[in-house]
Amino acid sequence: MPGLRAGACINCFSARPFPKYQVLKAVKPRRESVIVCIHQVVSFRTAVSHASALIQLRGDTWFLQLLPGDGQNLVTEDVTVVEGDVATISCRVKNSDDSVIQLLNPNRQTIYFRDFRPLKDSRFQLVNFSNSELRVSLTNVSISDEGRYFCQLYTDPPQEIYTTITVLVPPRNLVIDIQKEIAVEGEEIELNCTAMASRPATTIRWFKGNKELTGKSEVEQWSDMYTVTSQLLLKVGREDDGVPVICLVDHPAVKDLQTQRYLEVMYKPQVRVSQNYPVQGLTREGEPLELTCAAFGKPQPTDMRWLRVDDEMPQHVVVSGSNLLISNLNKTDNGTYRCEASNAVGKSHADYMLFVYDTTATTEPAVHGFTQLPNSAEELDYGDLSGTGVLLNASTEALPTVQISNASIALHPDSRAGEEGAIRSVDHAVVGGVVAVVVFAMLCLLIILGRYFARHKGTYFTHEAKGADDAADADTAIINAEGGQNNSEEKKEYFI
């Protein structure tokens, strides 16, 4: 083959859609023949009258590509639509010269030719037609409508581009399944949230109230659909009773899709003791004392009783339901009074420490009459549920037929410091009396010791000194002494 004819070159080019590569094969073609071919193609086709040509020789093969310049160009965009909604396909032409625009479906069937619809599908409707645009809407989109749609421009050579319709399917039947409808505090329960038949696969998030939790998700694919199940393990406490657990879906086809379940948690009672009279005052001898016990739990406590810790209840104490009344306080009433309450989950109590003051006492303790002994550090994390001056003791016992949870009961801060302050506020006259007794005892001891040492002092006199006053010297004194040497055995010593 000595060369390439211009007509053969044009026919080869026009047989394929613009602007793909056109291959001109020849055995050692002459350069002049290739140049003539390119010139005729560019000048003959009005659609590419301003195009540029790229030619390259690779071995024995010439590669020819026509690049579009400022001529007509087709433009479109991909479409993403939710199942059941409306998809709009737009075929636009830049630098239009009134060429015919056509839209084809993925099966290469003509949907619209200019403003005429050959395809008998009423879901396709013409939105806009002009020399520069063909816009068509597709209503009630389904998964079967997904695919490539082709825009064609009848130029010479014809142009063609495609747009892709992607159909999103929101999840159906978003459901939370809870392992136990009613849980006991301290138990770990399992919740499962399922989002069925979505496309693409959805993401599930968990919330307890306003706090986000972490679950474990599994994805199953059925044909073109995805089913996602997320599992959440949750340890519940009394504070979770009535709190909603929310399953929230993240999916491009839907916003704010969620479902929720409210937790129902049973817990042992929480008990508090309040002092009705005297109100914030000292408990003095002869005055009355009235206490009230309140208990809250789920189920509501049915058994409530008063007792005196480590002692018998005084006979003059009157207990009426949740109230305890002592009409005439005396020192024998001192002690700790306990209110116990129980339900099907467990037992709890709160203590009141009574200290009866003298009628003359005026100093008021920091916290009067109450004490608390929490069972564990965990119980100290809960807030104050009682009124002023009321402290709770959450010591509990489980009933034999019901599981005990580890959740704690709401408590006050420990008030044993207040109890010590009450003890220190005992009448200062007692302390003064003790000091006076000690001082008096010390004075008596000093007097006795003084008399003892005084009795052991005196002067010693002997008969040896008689006559010594008249003697000139010691020898004469001895001779003149009464009785002299002969009476020496009669010398006596006296102690006064």
VMD Tcl script that draws the C-alpha trace (Angstrom):
set ca {
  {0.00 0.00 0.00}
  {1.90 3.00 -1.24}
  {-0.13 5.57 0.67}
  {-3.51 6.69 2.13}
  {-6.24 8.19 0.00}
  {-8.06 11.19 1.40}
  {-11.48 9.63 0.84}
  {-10.52 6.47 2.68}
  {-9.27 8.54 5.56}
  {-12.54 10.48 5.82}
  {-14.67 7.35 5.61}
  {-12.62 5.71 8.32}
  {-13.06 8.70 10.60}
  {-16.78 9.16 10.02}
  {-17.51 5.52 10.76}
  {-16.77 6.05 14.47}
  {-18.15 8.54 17.02}
  {-16.21 11.69 17.59}
  {-13.74 12.26 19.26}
  {-12.23 8.81 19.72}
  {-8.88 7.84 18.23}
  {-8.94 7.05 14.53}
  {-6.36 4.54 13.41}
  {-4.97 4.83 9.89}
  {-3.01 1.75 9.04}
  {-0.57 1.64 6.15}
  {2.61 -0.12 5.30}
  {5.27 2.56 5.32}
  {2.85 5.31 4.30}
  {4.24 8.39 2.74}
  {4.06 11.45 4.99}
  {2.41 13.48 2.25}
  {-0.58 11.14 2.10}
  {-1.20 11.37 5.87}
  {-1.04 15.16 5.81}
  {-3.59 15.32 2.96}
  {-5.91 13.01 4.93}
  {-5.80 15.19 8.05}
  {-6.43 18.35 6.03}
  {-9.49 16.96 4.30}
  {-10.99 15.61 7.52}
  {-10.61 18.89 9.37}
  {-11.90 21.04 6.54}
  {-14.78 18.74 5.53}
  {-16.43 18.27 8.92}
  {-18.17 21.39 10.17}
  {-18.46 19.95 13.68}
  {-14.71 19.99 13.96}
  {-13.96 22.94 11.72}
  {-12.01 24.58 14.50}
  {-10.49 21.38 15.85}
  {-6.85 20.55 16.04}
  {-5.36 17.26 14.91}
  {-2.81 15.07 16.63}
  {-0.86 12.57 14.54}
  {1.77 10.14 15.72}
  {3.66 7.36 13.96}
  {4.26 4.22 15.98}
  {6.08 1.61 13.93}
  {4.09 1.14 10.72}
  {0.88 2.61 12.18}
  {-0.26 6.21 12.13}
  {-2.56 7.33 15.01}
  {-4.88 10.25 14.31}
  {-6.93 12.08 16.96}
  {-9.08 15.13 16.41}
  {-9.31 17.35 19.47}
  {-12.45 19.53 19.88}
  {-11.84 23.22 19.85}
  {-14.49 25.93 20.05}
  {-17.17 23.85 18.24}
  {-20.27 22.17 19.71}
  {-19.75 20.16 22.89}
  {-22.17 18.03 24.91}
  {-22.33 18.48 28.70}
  {-24.22 16.54 31.38}
  {-23.95 15.47 35.04}
  {-24.49 12.30 37.01}
  {-27.72 12.04 38.98}
  {-28.26 10.58 42.48}
  {-31.85 10.10 43.51}
  {-33.77 8.42 46.36}
  {-36.04 5.56 45.38}
  {-39.51 6.87 44.62}
  {-38.34 10.43 43.95}
  {-37.85 12.28 40.64}
  {-34.61 12.16 38.61}
  {-33.85 14.91 36.10}
  {-31.53 14.25 33.16}
  {-30.08 17.22 31.29}
  {-28.27 17.13 27.95}
  {-26.76 20.55 27.21}
  {-24.87 21.80 24.17}
  {-22.19 24.46 24.16}
  {-21.83 26.54 20.97}
  {-24.95 24.96 19.50}
  {-25.66 25.18 15.75}
  {-29.20 23.73 15.97}
  {-28.03 20.13 15.76}
  {-30.48 17.47 16.91}
  {-30.26 16.26 20.55}
  {-31.33 12.73 21.49}
  {-31.62 10.89 24.88}
  {-31.31 7.09 25.13}
  {-31.86 4.70 28.05}
  {-29.34 2.05 29.24}
  {-30.78 -0.40 26.66}
  {-30.07 2.09 23.87}
  {-33.75 2.79 23.35}
  {-34.57 6.37 22.35}
  {-36.41 8.16 25.13}
  {-36.61 11.57 23.41}
  {-35.65 12.69 19.91}
  {-35.78 16.45 20.07}
  {-39.17 17.02 21.76}
  {-40.71 13.75 20.60}
  {-40.95 10.70 22.89}
  {-40.81 7.41 20.98}
  {-40.59 5.31 24.20}
  {-44.01 4.50 25.64}
  {-43.14 5.15 29.28}
  {-45.22 7.92 30.80}
  {-42.81 8.32 33.71}
  {-40.49 10.23 31.33}
  {-41.66 13.81 30.86}
  {-40.16 16.64 28.87}
  {-39.10 19.46 31.17}
  {-37.30 21.72 28.67}
  {-36.33 21.58 25.02}
  {-34.30 24.10 23.06}
  {-31.43 24.23 20.59}
  {-28.99 24.05 23.49}
  {-30.73 21.72 26.00}
  {-32.89 18.64 26.33}
  {-34.10 18.14 29.91}
  {-36.20 15.13 30.86}
  {-37.65 14.03 34.23}
  {-38.15 10.47 35.42}
  {-40.77 10.06 38.18}
  {-41.12 7.28 40.74}
  {-37.55 6.08 40.29}
  {-36.81 2.46 41.16}
  {-33.72 0.28 41.34}
  {-34.41 -0.98 37.82}
  {-33.96 2.57 36.46}
  {-30.35 2.71 37.63}
  {-27.64 2.79 34.93}
  {-26.14 4.87 32.10}
  {-28.28 7.23 30.00}
  {-26.78 8.53 26.76}
  {-26.93 12.04 25.33}
  {-26.29 12.19 21.55}
  {-25.74 15.19 19.35}
  {-26.37 14.65 15.62}
  {-23.33 16.37 14.20}
  {-20.91 15.02 11.63}
  {-19.39 13.04 13.20}
  {-22.02 12.60 16.00}
  {-21.11 13.27 19.61}
  {-22.13 11.14 22.56}
  {-21.68 11.31 26.34}
  {-23.45 9.51 29.17}
  {-24.83 10.30 32.62}
  {-25.23 7.77 35.41}
  {-28.35 7.54 37.55}
  {-27.67 6.15 41.06}
  {-30.69 5.11 43.12}
  {-30.51 5.28 46.94}
  {-32.79 3.10 49.04}
  {-33.43 4.20 52.65}
  {-33.58 1.48 55.31}
  {-36.96 -0.05 56.07}
  {-38.34 -1.29 59.38}
  {-35.88 0.27 61.80}
  {-36.50 -1.79 64.97}
  {-34.94 -2.07 68.45}
  {-35.15 -5.47 70.09}
  {-34.40 -5.54 73.84}
  {-33.34 -8.73 75.62}
  {-35.30 -8.05 78.84}
  {-38.28 -5.75 79.07}
  {-37.70 -5.22 82.81}
  {-34.15 -5.31 84.19}
  {-32.73 -5.23 87.73}
  {-30.11 -2.64 88.61}
  {-26.60 -3.94 88.02}
  {-27.62 -6.32 85.23}
  {-26.15 -6.21 81.72}
  {-28.80 -6.28 79.02}
  {-28.52 -6.71 75.25}
  {-30.20 -4.45 72.69}
  {-30.26 -5.00 68.92}
  {-31.16 -2.43 66.26}
  {-31.87 -3.64 62.71}
  {-32.05 -1.50 59.54}
  {-33.41 -3.64 56.70}
  {-33.09 -3.41 52.92}
  {-31.03 -0.27 52.40}
  {-28.71 0.79 49.63}
  {-25.90 1.49 50.28}
  {-25.36 -0.14 53.68}
  {-26.37 2.14 56.54}
  {-24.44 3.17 59.65}
  {-26.12 2.73 63.04}
  {-25.35 4.91 66.08}
  {-26.52 4.42 69.69}
  {-27.48 7.02 72.31}
  {-28.59 6.72 75.93}
  {-30.24 10.03 76.60}
  {-27.72 12.54 75.20}
  {-24.70 10.27 75.62}
  {-23.44 8.35 72.58}
  {-22.57 4.69 73.09}
  {-20.65 2.20 70.96}
  {-22.27 -0.88 69.45}
  {-21.07 -3.72 67.23}
  {-22.51 -3.89 63.68}
  {-22.90 -6.73 61.17}
  {-23.80 -6.28 57.45}
  {-25.66 -8.82 55.29}
  {-26.17 -8.38 51.54}
  {-29.25 -9.68 49.74}
  {-29.10 -9.05 46.00}
  {-28.56 -5.28 45.71}
  {-29.80 -4.54 49.25}
  {-28.06 -4.48 52.62}
  {-29.36 -5.33 56.09}
  {-27.39 -3.98 59.05}
  {-27.77 -5.17 62.67}
  {-26.03 -3.40 65.56}
  {-25.69 -4.94 69.03}
  {-25.34 -2.90 72.24}
  {-24.46 -4.32 75.68}
  {-25.58 -2.01 78.47}
  {-25.18 -2.31 82.26}
  {-28.17 -0.59 83.84}
  {-28.59 1.20 87.16}
  {-31.40 2.95 88.98}
  {-30.54 6.20 87.19}
  {-31.38 4.52 83.85}
  {-35.03 3.88 84.73}
  {-37.20 5.76 82.24}
  {-34.22 6.89 80.11}
  {-34.64 6.43 76.31}
  {-32.16 4.34 74.32}
  {-32.04 5.68 70.76}
  {-31.01 3.90 67.55}
  {-30.03 6.52 64.94}
  {-29.34 5.84 61.23}
  {-26.72 7.62 59.11}
  {-27.67 7.16 55.45}
  {-27.48 9.47 52.39}
  {-31.10 8.71 51.51}
  {-32.61 9.82 54.79}
  {-32.06 12.31 57.62}
  {-32.91 11.97 61.31}
  {-34.25 8.45 61.00}
  {-34.34 6.95 64.47}
  {-36.27 4.77 66.86}
  {-36.11 4.47 70.64}
  {-37.04 2.31 73.61}
  {-37.43 3.40 77.22}
  {-35.56 1.39 79.85}
  {-37.43 -0.05 82.80}
  {-35.14 -0.81 85.75}
  {-36.09 -2.23 89.16}
  {-33.97 -1.15 92.14}
  {-33.88 -1.52 95.92}
  {-35.28 1.28 98.11}
  {-33.55 4.50 98.90}
  {-34.43 5.66 102.42}
  {-34.29 9.02 104.16}
  {-35.16 10.17 107.69}
  {-36.33 13.71 108.40}
  {-36.76 15.46 111.75}
  {-40.15 17.18 111.95}
  {-39.75 18.50 115.51}
  {-37.76 20.21 116.85}
  {-36.95 21.83 113.53}
  {-33.19 22.32 113.30}
  {-33.06 22.61 117.09}
  {-31.48 20.78 120.02}
  {-33.16 17.70 121.38}
  {-33.45 18.68 125.08}
  {-34.76 16.79 128.06}
  {-38.51 17.03 128.53}
  {-39.18 18.11 124.92}
  {-40.81 15.98 122.19}
  {-39.10 14.46 119.12}
  {-40.86 13.50 115.89}
  {-39.14 11.67 113.00}
  {-40.51 10.69 109.58}
  {-39.14 7.96 107.32}
  {-39.56 8.12 103.52}
  {-38.59 5.32 101.12}
  {-38.55 5.23 97.32}
  {-37.87 2.24 95.11}
  {-39.08 0.21 92.17}
  {-41.29 -1.54 92.97}
  {-42.45 0.78 95.75}
  {-41.36 -0.57 99.19}
  {-44.14 -2.42 100.99}
  {-42.36 -3.17 104.29}
  {-41.13 -0.29 106.46}
  {-40.24 -0.47 110.17}
  {-38.40 1.40 112.96}
  {-35.90 -0.19 115.36}
  {-33.24 0.86 117.84}
  {-29.74 -0.26 116.94}
  {-28.05 -2.47 119.58}
  {-30.82 -1.89 122.12}
  {-34.54 -2.32 122.69}
  {-36.99 0.36 121.67}
  {-38.06 2.42 124.74}
  {-41.59 1.66 125.85}
  {-42.69 5.30 125.68}
  {-41.71 5.56 122.00}
  {-44.75 5.62 119.71}
  {-44.33 4.25 116.14}
  {-47.13 4.97 113.71}
  {-46.42 3.79 110.18}
  {-43.45 5.80 108.92}
  {-43.47 8.18 111.94}
  {-41.63 7.85 115.26}
  {-42.67 10.02 118.24}
  {-41.06 10.51 121.66}
  {-43.22 12.90 123.69}
  {-40.85 13.43 126.66}
  {-37.13 13.04 125.94}
  {-34.69 11.88 128.62}
  {-31.08 10.69 128.74}
  {-32.11 7.05 128.47}
  {-33.39 7.69 124.94}
  {-29.89 8.32 123.62}
  {-28.95 5.96 120.81}
  {-29.30 5.22 117.09}
  {-32.76 4.77 115.60}
  {-33.00 3.01 112.24}
  {-35.70 3.02 109.56}
  {-35.62 -0.05 107.29}
  {-37.49 -0.49 104.00}
  {-37.53 -3.41 101.56}
  {-39.02 -4.43 98.23}
  {-38.64 -7.35 95.82}
  {-35.09 -6.30 94.91}
  {-33.50 -5.72 98.31}
  {-33.43 -3.88 101.64}
  {-32.06 -0.46 102.66}
  {-32.00 1.66 105.81}
  {-31.26 5.14 107.15}
  {-30.05 5.90 110.72}
  {-30.82 8.77 113.12}
  {-28.47 9.29 116.08}
  {-30.26 10.83 119.07}
  {-28.36 12.73 121.79}
  {-30.50 14.34 124.48}
  {-29.11 17.60 125.92}
  {-29.72 19.27 129.27}
  {-32.48 21.83 129.42}
  {-29.83 24.55 129.89}
  {-27.85 23.60 126.77}
  {-27.63 26.44 124.27}
  {-24.86 25.33 121.90}
  {-26.24 23.76 118.76}
  {-24.15 21.13 116.93}
  {-23.21 21.52 113.27}
  {-25.43 18.59 112.24}
  {-27.82 17.44 114.94}
  {-29.17 14.00 115.46}
  {-28.21 12.19 112.25}
  {-25.54 9.75 111.21}
  {-24.68 7.77 108.13}
  {-22.47 4.74 107.53}
  {-22.21 4.08 103.79}
  {-21.65 0.49 102.72}
  {-19.13 1.28 99.99}
  {-17.31 4.09 98.29}
  {-19.66 3.59 95.35}
  {-22.58 4.82 97.44}
  {-20.86 8.14 98.09}
  {-21.20 9.09 94.42}
  {-24.90 9.82 94.70}
  {-26.39 13.16 95.58}
  {-28.42 14.44 98.53}
  {-31.99 13.18 98.46}
  {-33.01 14.36 101.92}
  {-33.87 17.74 103.35}
  {-31.74 19.88 105.61}
  {-30.02 17.84 108.30}
  {-31.26 14.47 106.95}
  {-28.66 11.84 106.13}
  {-29.16 8.42 104.61}
  {-27.62 5.07 105.28}
  {-27.96 2.75 102.32}
  {-27.02 -0.51 103.97}
  {-28.92 -3.20 102.08}
  {-29.75 -6.86 102.16}
  {-31.08 -8.86 99.24}
  {-34.19 -10.93 99.60}
  {-33.48 -14.62 98.97}
  {-35.51 -14.94 95.76}
  {-34.29 -11.85 93.88}
  {-30.90 -10.99 92.49}
  {-29.14 -8.08 94.19}
  {-27.60 -5.43 92.00}
  {-24.49 -3.47 92.77}
  {-26.06 -0.10 92.11}
  {-25.97 2.16 95.13}
  {-28.64 4.19 96.82}
  {-28.61 7.97 96.87}
  {-26.80 9.20 99.96}
  {-25.76 12.28 101.90}
  {-22.13 12.97 102.68}
  {-20.85 11.34 105.88}
  {-21.82 13.38 108.97}
  {-19.81 11.69 111.69}
  {-17.84 14.93 112.02}
  {-21.12 16.58 112.99}
  {-21.72 13.88 115.56}
  {-18.32 14.56 117.14}
  {-19.17 18.26 117.19}
  {-22.34 17.43 119.10}
  {-20.41 15.45 121.70}
  {-17.89 18.26 122.12}
  {-20.73 20.68 122.73}
  {-21.66 19.07 126.11}
  {-22.09 21.66 128.89}
  {-18.73 23.32 129.67}
  {-19.72 23.39 133.34}
  {-18.93 19.66 133.53}
  {-15.43 20.25 132.27}
  {-14.97 23.14 134.70}
  {-16.13 20.97 137.59}
  {-13.63 18.26 136.72}
  {-10.82 20.82 136.61}
  {-11.87 22.24 139.99}
  {-11.86 18.78 141.59}
  {-8.36 18.10 140.25}
  {-7.05 21.43 141.59}
  {-8.64 20.83 145.02}
  {-7.11 17.36 145.24}
  {-3.69 18.74 144.43}
  {-3.99 21.39 147.18}
  {-5.02 18.76 149.76}
  {-2.03 16.65 148.76}
  {0.35 19.57 149.21}
  {-1.03 20.27 152.74}
  {-0.62 16.65 153.83}
  {2.94 16.50 152.53}
  {3.78 19.74 154.39}
  {2.50 18.42 157.72}
  {4.38 15.16 157.21}
  {7.75 16.83 156.69}
  {7.17 19.28 159.60}
  {6.75 16.49 162.18}
  {10.29 15.17 161.46}
  {12.09 18.42 162.55}
  {13.41 19.20 166.31}
  {16.30 19.71 168.86}
  {18.23 16.93 170.61}
  {19.39 17.43 174.31}
  {21.76 15.11 176.35}
  {22.82 14.97 180.04}
  {26.42 15.09 178.95}
  {26.24 18.84 178.78}
  {25.40 19.43 182.50}
  {28.04 21.54 184.18}
  {29.73 22.46 181.01}
  {28.79 26.09 181.35}
  {30.95 26.54 184.54}
  {33.95 24.52 183.34}
  {37.08 26.14 182.09}
  {37.87 23.41 179.66}
  {36.47 20.19 178.35}
  {38.11 17.97 180.92}
  {36.72 20.01 183.80}
  {33.31 19.95 182.17}
  {33.36 16.19 182.09}
  {34.49 15.94 185.73}
  {31.90 18.45 186.89}
  {29.13 16.78 184.93}
  {26.45 15.33 187.14}
  {27.28 11.80 187.94}
  {30.71 12.09 186.16}
  {32.02 8.84 184.79}
  {30.11 6.85 187.33}
  {26.76 7.99 186.13}
  {27.47 7.61 182.45}
  {25.22 4.63 182.20}
  {22.36 6.83 183.43}
  {22.65 9.25 180.52}
  {19.46 9.27 178.48}
  {18.45 10.91 175.20}
  {15.09 12.46 174.66}
  {13.30 13.35 171.49}
  {10.88 16.18 171.59}
}
mol new
graphics top color blue
foreach p $ca { graphics top sphere $p radius 0.5 }
foreach p [lrange $ca 0 end-1] q [lrange $ca 1 end] { graphics top cylinder $p $q radius 0.2 }
display resetview
